[in-house]
Structures are given as C-alpha cells and as structure tokens.
Amino acid sequence: MKRRFRCPVEAKKEYVLEVLSGLRTEVVARKYGMSPKTLTTWIRQYEDEVGELVAKKQAETQQMKQDAANYQELQQKYDEALKLFWRKRIRKPILKDLVKKKVPRLQTVIVWIERGYPVRTVLRICDVPRSTYYYHLKHPERQQPISSGRKIPGYSYNQQGKRISDTRIVGFHRKLTVLLRRKYNVVINKKKVYRLCKSLGILFPQRERKNTVPRKAANNRVVDGPNQLWQMDIKYGYVAGKRRHFFLASIIDVFDRRIVAHHRGKACDTQSILSTIQQALLTRRIHKTKPKLVIRTDNGPQFVSKAFYAFCEETGLEHERTPIRTPNKNAFIESFHSVLERECYQRHCFESYEEAFSEVDRYIRYYNKDRIHGSLYDWSPIDYLRLVDEGAIEPKSIAL
C-alpha cells in the first residue's frame, strides 16, 4: 500500500504559492517528493487564498522596481548636478592657469587632477582627449639630466701629445686654425679657436650687408583702370635640341590682363629688363603719369640693381617688391606663366632657339587678341579694354 503524503496546511500553501508564482507543477512536486496529482488537488483547494498573497507579493515587487527606478533617476540627476557644480567651480581657475602661466594643456590637466578634481571634468575644460592623458600616464616623458658640459681644460695638444697653453693661441679663428694645424701640429678645431679669439677681443665684426637701393613693399590697392599696376617676372623655357634654357620676361597689366611687352632671349640681364619696360611704355604711350604707374616685381637680381632703381626714378615709375616667398602678391603674372607653361611649353618640343622664340611670340599674340578670360566677361584683353573705353561694358575693380 502506497504511503500518503502528509504535511501541514501552511506548507501546502507554500507549495501552491510556488506553482502560482510561475513554476511548473511537475517541478515543484519532484522537488518535495510528492505526486503531481496531489499538488494539483491542493492548488484547486487553496488557489483563492494563495492568489491574494501572490497579488500582494507582485504589487510589492512592482513597487520595489518603481522605487529602484526612481532612485536610479535621482542618482543620475545628482551626478549630473555634481558634475555641473564642479565644472562651474573649477572652470574659471583652470582657464586662468592656461592663459596666465602659458604652460602646455596636458601639464595643467595633470596638476588639477592631482589636486583631486574629477578627471573627465578637467579634461573637458582643457579640451584634452582622454587617450592623450592616459597615454601620458602609461608612457611618461623621460627627463633629460641637465649637464653643464665639459669643463674647459685651458690647454690643447700637438701631434706629439705635448700640452700647449691656450694663452699662446691668438689670431683669426678659421685661417688661424689651419695655420695651427699645419705649422705647429696642434690638434684643435675652429670652434675652440673662435672662443679664444672672442675672449681676447680680437675678432673682426661681421660685415653688414648694405643695400643702397631702398625697398618699397607691395601694398594692398584697388585697380580700376589700365596703366595703374603692372606686374613683371621672369620665366625659363627649355630648348630640347640644344639642351639649354632660354628666358622670358613679361609685363602684364593687372586691369585688362594684357601682356604689354615681353623679352625672350638666351640671357636676361638688367639691360634686357629695362629695354622691355621701355617697349611697354612706348606701346601704351606713357611718359609720366599722375598718380605714378606702379610696377611690381619680386626680389630678383635684375630688379634690385642700382640701374633698375635709377631707371624708375628717371621715368617716374613707382617700383614695388613683393615680400620673400610671397608669390601671391604677384599673382597675375604668375598665373600667366602657369597658363603659358600648360598651353605652350608643354605642347611643343623646341629644337632651336628660333623655333622657341617664334612659338612664344605667336602664343602671346593669341593670348592678347583671341584667348577669352572668364574674369573679363569672356572677352580677350584687347577687346575688353576697347569695350571699356567705348562704355559698352562696366569695368571691374580689382582689389589686391
């Protein structure tokens, strides 16, 4: 005869509660060693009483979840408020350190973090990436020991190893070094001889470069008519048949982009430049204008010569020179040379100087008469100036 499963009422209700909480009947029965049928009977018997407890527990669980969510939200708001408080409190002192002390940002970050302020807040104020800060912590910079250098011994050696006092070595350092090595077999370098000569006060002062030609820097100006500003420069060309270069010196009027005059030849000295300017003045029928005609060049040797300066003074030209390494101040003639390189030099392989000169002359005639410019209302330089003189189109003002 099978033994009946006996237990108190409270235990039965607990088993029923586990089933109503979501566990399967077979699992609970197997857990406590009873028959699933018996457990099903108890569920039907105590379902109403235990259901109230389940609902109560579910309500308590739901309330606990709600309280936890509210607590998490409050904690998040508190953290944000705390971050905002620290950010406002330390933002001004950190920015003062960055402005007044003029130290690297990373060094300022390290100082404030070592004082105990939040890492993320300090990094955000100083605009330093987190990766940079943590990389610095992992790979600190090695401080190089400060060395005072080798002490000056006060003597030198000759090739036989004999000491020679420094007080016996006087003179001018570079040539004196050569003489000491050749005549007296002293093992010494020119730096030491320079220091000795300097300490004795027998060094010649360095020569000062005297440029007798005054320099006038290129100023910003507005060009609204012809013969106000000319730009001039020199460009190389290559004759493949001779394996030699030739020179092209061009003058462009900034207003109408016309090549007023040009020189091409095997050489380009100051006299060639002056002849080209004279040709341009005759072409435009200019003698002395008020205000002065401005001619702008770079700092080539032809343009800084005394002859060029005297010519400008005599003809009433105002000569401007661009700053060093500033080709944009001479942009119009540089642009023309770029177009010339692309549309003429690169399309031809010159076999002789005559062929090169002829092709350059042909292209400049085409450039002035036929080649249209987008900045000139799609007219060529000659047509643009003619239409402006006739009043057919409105001239463009150029600020440069």
Disulfide bonds with the S-S distance in Angstrom:
none
